[in-house]
Amino acid sequence: MFLAQYHEAREPEGYHQLPEVLKLWWLNSLAFADPAYDQRAEDAARGVGEVVPMEQAIPDWEKRLAQMRRS
């Protein structure tokens, strides 16, 4: 999946997305490396555990959401 997104972002029309693709995959790698990841993912799927609103977790969430809706 990473390679597909990476190659797509390297195309001329998607080149501006390359930094975002790399940043998201870097963040994923940090999450997957956390020994508690599996338990947290299971808790999230069951709707238990700590909940952080998107606006708090991603400070510019509203801006990103608006950009995605315009695309």
C-alpha positions in Angstrom: 0.0 0.0 0.0 2.9 2.3 0.9 4.5 1.9 -2.5 1.3 2.5 -4.4 0.6 5.7 -2.5 4.3 6.8 -2.8 4.4 6.2 -6.6 1.0 8.0 -7.0 2.3 11.0 -5.1 5.4 11.1 -7.2 3.4 11.6 -10.4 3.4 15.3 -11.6 -0.3 15.9 -10.7 0.1 14.4 -7.2 3.6 15.6 -6.4 2.4 18.1 -3.8 1.0 15.2 -1.8 4.4 13.5 -1.4 5.3 15.1 1.9 1.9 14.3 3.4 2.1 10.7 2.3 5.6 10.3 3.8 4.5 12.0 7.1 1.4 9.8 7.5 3.4 6.6 6.9 6.1 7.8 9.3 3.4 8.3 11.9 2.0 4.9 11.2 5.4 3.3 11.7 5.6 5.0 15.1 2.2 3.7 16.1 2.9 0.1 14.9 6.2 0.1 16.8 4.5 0.8 20.1 4.2 -2.5 22.1 0.7 -1.4 23.2 -0.6 -0.8 19.7 -2.5 -4.1 19.3 -4.3 -3.6 22.6 -5.1 0.0 21.8 -6.4 -1.0 18.4 -8.5 -3.7 19.9 -9.9 -1.3 22.6 -10.7 1.3 19.9 -12.6 -1.3 17.9 -14.6 -2.2 21.0 -15.2 1.5 21.7 -13.3 1.5 25.0 -10.2 3.3 26.1 -8.9 6.8 25.8 -10.7 8.9 23.2 -9.0 12.0 21.7 -11.1 14.2 19.4 -9.6 14.7 15.9 -9.5 18.5 16.4 -7.2 17.9 19.4 -5.1 15.1 17.8 -4.6 17.0 14.6 -4.5 20.8 15.2 -5.3 21.8 11.6 -8.0 19.1 11.2 -10.8 21.5 10.1 -8.5 23.0 7.4 -7.5 19.5 6.1 -11.1 18.4 6.1 -12.2 21.5 4.1 -9.4 20.9 1.6 -10.4 17.3 1.1 -14.1 18.3 0.6 -13.0 20.8 -2.1 -11.0 18.1 -4.0 
